[in-house]
Amino acid sequence: MGRVKYAARNILFGYLSNMITGVLGIALQKIFIIKLGETLLGVNSTYTSILTVLSLAEMGLGTAINFSLYAPVARQDRETIKSYMYFYKKAYRIIALVVAVVGLALIPFLKYIIKDPVGIDNQQDLINFYLIFLFNTVSSYFVAYKYSLPNAEQKNYIQSNILTITKIITVLVQMVILLMTSNFYLYLLSASAIELLQKVVANYYLNYKYPYLKDKEVRKLTKEESQDIKRKTGALVCHKVGDAARLQTDSIIISGLINVTMSGFVDNYNKVINLVANFVNVIFNSVISSLGNLIATESREKQYDMFLVYRFFASWIYGFSSVGFFILLTPFVSYLYGERFALSEAVIGAILIDYYFKGERVVLSNFKTAAGVFEQDKFLPLIQGAVNLVLSVVLVQKIGLLGIYIGTIVSGLIANIIRPVIIYQICFEKQAKSYFRDAFKYIGVSLIALFVCLFLRKIILESITLGSMILMAGTITIIYNGIFLLFFARTDEFRYIYGIFREKGINLVKKDK
């Protein structure tokens, strides 16, 4: 099966996964607010962020191993694959122990992180909730490493399908528990039990699919192979620490310096953003393994051409979704959860500015990961993380919630400026001037579409109803894509994308006949 077919299959299953789990997740959020209230919603969001930061113990090892697997998988070298996977298994068991120890050490500080937990008088409850979250995170390390092999084979859909089935069962069970008992303990424990069962089943399935991973005779990694992993992991440590300081601390800062309830308010927006963003990210994350295969087997010029297509499509999709979010996000959240959950337009604008530029960074990071370029910008995320923390903590005390997202935007833009220069030099041996020139073009076209849609919003969304939001969504779709195609339909990048869809359409017609 070719790279395009593997990518298409990964995208298809990724879409199905996000469509089902996203809709169920929003429905569960609605029931959660009704049954458990805003404080526990904030606690749930904050603990999720804390455990994401704790996953720093993985330190990029998984990414380094995934990259190392591309070449032996491409040449079907089972002995080398076994060596990497055995090393990976031992390392992840150590990581699980580290996460458990560090996680337990954080317990005395929870009372400082969870500010104003209205309705929760017993501090022991907050600790118990946290311990359940911690157990889920620690147990995941005992099977997560095995997914790296099918992912390196460009079969990301295997992991996607397993996680989707688990998520559907978990959400449905949690809905029933909330409707019948309104008990947060049962809500958390049910998810923990189901996810534990999934890990056991997934472990058996992956052992069955790759029986040679159970072989007792496994050669040790060579000195060169071990040093390569250590070098890449060392660079990725900086990436992981910096990214966590920049991306995973917002909820913790909100909870600790504003209040835990506001963290829940923001989580409502994030649920909707993530529902759509996950659809977008499926496209770009599903092709990482295909990019790795491309880089391992094709010329530098071919790699550059595919990067331009990849980046063009990202700018299109992220621009379109950013405009749609800015127009429809607050009306939808108000309609779904109530007007009291609405955030200011300035805050929403800041969140979406970062969301758009994050789309640019997704392209750069994914290509960089597939190419194994980890060391050249290893200190960049640390700088970003420091800038974000300092600006966010200072500005939140002066201008509130908006200050946190200004810090996030500024720190993110550092990578948007520096990373293209590095990738163009290392991967393509080119200057990055054309990258920034194209960036201004894509941003300019998106702004034109936004202003047109803002004008039409005054007419269509004069009153907020489900019908008016659907009409506005259709209008945005026509306006944005019409303007974007007006400017870019004649580019090589668009023609390549159009050619793929046209070829797929013709093949489907032939199959029907």
Phi, psi and omega in degrees: 000133184283171181300317182296320181292319177298316180298317180298318180294317178299319180294317181300308181292327176296319178296313179300319179300310184289326178298313183288307184290328180294312179295316178297323180297319178293320178297318178296321179300319179298313180295321179303312182298318182294317188270326186246341175092175189284329182294310179294332174297317178293320177299315179302315180293316183293316179296324176299318179293319180299315182290333174293320176296321179297333180293357173305336180301336177294331170053029175083004181300318181300318179296318179296318179294316179304315179297318182295335182281339185304312184292308179298328176293319181297326180259007176058045179268090187294324182297317178292321177301313180301320181296314179296317183292323178294317176300317180299316182298312180297318181296320183289331176292321176295318180298319179301319179294318179297315180299319180297315182293312180295320179299317178293326180292339181279347186306316181298342184264357183299326182294338178272336181277321182268097183268133177054059178282077184302128178093352179247099184270334184265111180297333180297328178297317179298323179291317181296318177301316182297320181297326177293316176301316182296318178300316180300319181291313182297316184294335182295335184289344184278351177227340186302324184297333184290338179291343183298329182289306176299328177294320178293334176276007181069025180250051181300337182296337178297310178296318181300316182293319179297315181292327179295312180300317179298316182296319180299311180298316182299311183296317180296317178295318180295323176300314180298317180297315180296317182293329184266327189235334186055040184248117183291327177299310180296324178302313181286317183293326178297316178296320181297317181293317181294317180293325177295317177297320178299320181296321179294313181296316180298321179298314178296319181296314182291328174294323178291319182288326180235071185299334181292347177290345179269359180301139180280329182273103181229124178287150176288152174298143177293164179301320180294318180294317179296317180295324178297316178296316180298319180296313180291319179295321177302318178291322183288338175303314179298319179298315183294314181297314180295317180296321179294319179295332182268322190257333189250005184259350183303312181297323180292319178295317178300313182295320185277328186251342174251276169188163185293332180295321179298327176300323177291322178300314179295325180297327176300316178293318181297326178300315181290315179300315183293329177302313180281317182300324179294325174299317180294313185294331178305317181300311188279327179281334182289343183258005180301312181295326177292322176295320178300318177294319178301313183293327181284341189235345187246167181288162179297323180294320177296319178299318181295317179299318180290326176298317179298319178295314180301315182290319178301312181296322179297315180298322178296306186291317180291325176296314180300311182291328178296314178297315179299317178299315185298323181282320194250346189297307182294316175304320182291315179297318179296318180294320186278314187251341182119149185296335181294343180271358183288137175260163182292156181295329178295318178295316179298318178300317180294317179300320185279332172298315178295322179300317181296312181290335174296326176301318176298320182289329177301315179300311182296316182293317182294318180293320179298318178296314180297327181273353180074025180269091184246331191273329188295332180238031188295333181271349182300311180298329178295319177296315179300314181298318180295316179299316181297313182297315182295309181297316183297314182292322179289312186287329180297330180279346180258317184233011174078213187303322180302324181299324180297318184281336172295318176300320180295318180296310184300314181294325179292322183295336177302316179289325179298334181268315188276318188297321177301322180299316181295312183296317180296322180289313186282313188274325188241350184055046181227163171280151185267012182303318182295328179298312182289326176298315177295324180301315179296325177297311182296318179295317180300315179295321178296322179293321176300313179297321180298314182296322177296316181292325177296323177296316182288335180300323181300330181273311188282321183259034177300323171234139185271107174226166178299320180296317181293326178291321177295318178297319179294321178298318177296320179296315179300317180301314181291313184295308185297308184293327176297314180293319181297316180291328177302323182271328193237005184295339182265004181283157178297324181296315179294320180298323178295312180297315179300320180298320179296312181294323179295317179296318178297319180296317179296318180296321178295320179297318180297320179295321179296324180287000000 
